[in-house]
């Protein structure tokens, strides 16, 4: 394969993977491990417990400088009020790019129920964050002076905001969030497209349960769109829950596909294209106040960087819990 073909395939892989460098907190499938607050600020304090969640994600084991992500989040109600607060710390490394960020969140929950038996709640949330971007050019290879390579670690701090809403009605829920409301060019402020990192997220789902059964099922969808690059993708998810004496065992499967393809040249100089396709099985357990979950993401595209998958672990702890308020099988709330 000639050098031109190699470069085109590499570019196709990178575009298909939907790169998350410099776009704030990356959006994977960790929200499905009882962690919707990571992507929707309106979910802060929506549950009857305050929640701590720690996630660790590692992509492509055995590869140098493979993407890795750590997040720590905390959210809960302010006493018995309708207000809630939350916070997120994260560090994300993807090759030569890395970012560290901190968000604080305020959310407010409006109840329309006639009693606490029926869930009918509209929530709003606003997050403000400071992100430190870094681009390590110290190991870049170049023969001489280059106007775009300084050979140093470039660093830039930025401020941004996320805003969203959530609506819960009995076993149905819907969320909408706009991330990166403000212009934020990161360390590549000479590239016009990176000044618009705005991303739109829409989620919806329903929990099915037969009366008296210890099983419940939750299909859901999430759509995301990047305003700057006009890329879109959709997650199709299905989860099942089994109530036990000690808590709950749950699992599921998520399928993510992009709605836009990336073109590349094959070894025979033919133009081909492919779309991002990922499958993520999920397994979790709630034991008393603790939660543990594991996800494994496998990319099924024909042109990939490596066949190795993406592993993620989530540890959680619920505290300051109140009684279950609503007569619904709504795991994000009760």
N, C-alpha and C positions, 0 to 999 in steps of 0.2 A: 504494500500500500504506500503510495507516495505521500510526501510530507503534507501536501495540500489536503489530501483526503483525511489524514490523521487529524489535522487541525479542525476540519469541518465536523468530523465525528465527535471530537472533544467538545466543541462548541455546542453541538446538538445535545450531548449528554448534560452539559451544565444548564442549558436553557430548560430542558425537559424536567430537570430535578427541581425547578422552581427555587432558585437560590434565595436564601433568607439573610445573607449578609447585609448589614446596615439597615435593616428594616425593623428594628426593635425586637421585641420578644418573638422568636420564631413560632409558627403555628404548626404543630404536628398533631398527633391524635391523643396527647396527654389530657385534653379536656374530657375525654371519655372515661378517665379514671377518677370520677367524682371530683372534677377539677375545672368546672365550667368558668369559675372566676378568673382563670388564667387568660381567657380570651374575651370574656364579657364582664365589664366592670359592674354592671347592674346586678350580678349574681353575688356580690359581697353581702354577707349577712342574710341571705335568703333562707338559709336552713335554720332548724331549731337548735343547732349547735354551732359554736365557733369552731373553725377548722384550720388546722395547720397541714400543709402539704409540701413534701420534699420530693423532687423528681431528679433523676439522673439519666441522661440519654447519651449513648455512644453509637456512632455509625461506623461501619466498615472496620471491624476489629482487625488488627494486624497492619493497617495502613497508616503511614506517617501523616501527622497533622489532619487526621480524619475529624469531621465535625463532631463536636460534643457540646452538651448543654446541661446546665444545672439551674434549677429554679427552687425558690423557697417562697411560699405564700402563706398569708395569715389573713383571715377575715371573720367578722362576727358583728352582731347587733350591739348597739350602745344601750345597755340596760334593757328596759322593756319598751323602748321607743321604737318608732318606725325608721329610724336612721341606723346606718351601719358604716363601718370603716374597714379598710383592708390595706395590705401592703404586699409588694412583690419585689424580691431581689433575684437577679439572674446573671449568669455569665455564659457567653456563647462564643465558641471558637470554631472557625471554618476556614482552614488553610491559613493564608496570610492575614485574613481578617479576624478580628475579635471584637467583642463588645461586652460591656458590663452596664447593667441598668438597675434602677430602683424606681418603683412606682408607689404612689399613695392614692387611695381611692375613697371617695364618699358616695354612698348609695342611699336612696330613700325608697321606701316600700309603701304603696297605697293599697289599703284593703277595701274591697267592695263587697265582701261576704256579709251576709246577714248574721252569721255566727262563725265561730272558729272551726265548725265541722266542714264547711264548704270552702274550698280554696278558690279564691278569685282575687288575684293580686297583680298590680302593675308596678314595676320597679324601674328606677332610673339610676344610672351610675356614671361618675366622671372620674377618670384617672389622670394624674399628672406625673410625668416621669422625667428623670435625667438619665441620659445614655452617654457613655464614654466609648467612642469608636477608636479602634487602632488598626493601622495597616503596617505590617512589618516588611520593609523593603531591604533589610540588611542582607538577605541571602539572594536577592534578585541578581541574575546573571546578565551583564551587559558589557560591551567592549569599550565603551567610552562615555563621555558626558551625554546624558539624555534629559531633555527638558521635562519629562514627566516622571522620572525616577530620581529620587534624592538619595537613596541608599540608607535611609534612617527609618525609625519607627514613627510614623505620622500618627498624631493623636488629635481628636476633636471631640468636644463635649457639646451636647445639644439637649434641648428641652422639647417635649412633645406631650400631647394629650389624646386620650381616648374617651369616647362618649357612647353610651348604649342604653338600651331598654330591654326589659324582660316582661313577659306576660305569662302567668300561670292560671289556668282554669281547670280545676279538678285534676285529671291525669294528663292534660294537654299543656304544652309549653312552647313558647317562641321567644327568640332573642334576636336583636339586631344591634350591631356595633359598628362604629366608624373608628378605625385606628389610625394613629398618626395624623391628627387633624391639621397640624401645622407643617409648614415647609421645613424640611430637615435634610440637609445635603450630606451629612456625614463627613468623611475625609475626602470624598470625591466631589467636592463642590464645583469642580470645573466641568463636570458632566451634567448636562441640563436635566436629564431624566431622573437623576437621583434626588432632585429637590422635591419631588412629589412622591412620598412614600405612603400616601393614603390607601387604606385597604378597607373594603366593606365586607362585613360578615353577617350572614343570616342563618339562623338555626331554628329547627322545629322538630318536635317529637311527641310521642304519645306512649303511655304505659298501659298495657293491657293486663287485666287480672280477672280470673274467674272467682266469684265469691266463695270464700272458704278455702281457696287453694293457696299453697305455699309458693307457687310459681308465679312470676310475672314476666312480661316481655316488653321490650322498649325499642321500637324502630325509630330512627331519627335521620335527619339530613342536615348537612351544613354546606352552604355555598359561600365562596369567598372570591372577591374580585379586586385586583390591583389597579388602581386608577392610572398610575404612571405608565405602566407597560401594557395595560389592557388584557392582562392574563386572568383567566378564571379557572376555578376548579370546584369540584363537588365531592363531598363525603357522603356515602351511603352506609349507614350503621345499623346494626342489630345487636341487642344485648338481652340476656336472660338472667333472672335473679331467682335464687332458691333460699327461702328463709329457713334458718337453722336455730337450734336452741342457743347457740353462742353468738349468733349474728346472721350474716348473709354470705353466701357464695355466689359469685356472678362471673359471667364471661360473655364474650361476643366477638364480632368480626366487623371490621371497617374496611371499606373499599374507597380509595381516592383516585379520581381520574381528572386530568386537565381537560379543559374544553378547547384548548389551543394546541396545535402540533408544532414541533420543531423540525425544520428541514435540514438534511445533511447529505453529503455525497458518499456513496458506497464505493467499494474497491473497484467496481466496474464503471465508475464515473456517472452512475445513475443517481438521480435525485430521489431521495426517500424521506419519509417523515414518520414521527412517532409521537404519541402523547404519554404523559406521565401516567403510570398505573401502579398503585401500591395496594397490597393487602396487609391488614394488621389484625391478627388475632389478639384478644385481650382476655386476661384471667385475673380475678381479684377476689379478695375475701375481707369482710368486715368482722373483726373479732372484738366484741365489746366496744370499746371506744377507739380501737386501732383499725387501720386499713392498710392493706398491702396489695399492690397490683403490678403486673408485668405485661408489657406489650412487645411484640416483635413485628417489625415492618419489613416486608419483602417487596422489592421493586421488580416487576415482571417485564419491563421493556426489553427489547432485543439488544439495544445499545445502552450499556450501563458502565459506570466506572468500575464496579466490582460486583460480584454476585453475593457478597456478604450482606447480611441484613442489618437492621437498626434495632438495638436493644434499649429498652427503657424500663426503669424501676420507679415505682411511686410508693412512698411511705406517708401515712397520714395519721393524725390524732384529732379526735373530737373532744371538746371540753365545754364547760359552762352550758351543758345541755338542758333544755326545757322539755316538757312532755311533748309527745307527738300531737301537733295541733289540729291536723286535718285528716278527714276520712278519705284518704287517697293513697294509692301506691305510687308515690312521687319521691323517688330516692334522693333527688337534689334538694328537697324541702323538708321532708319528715326524717 
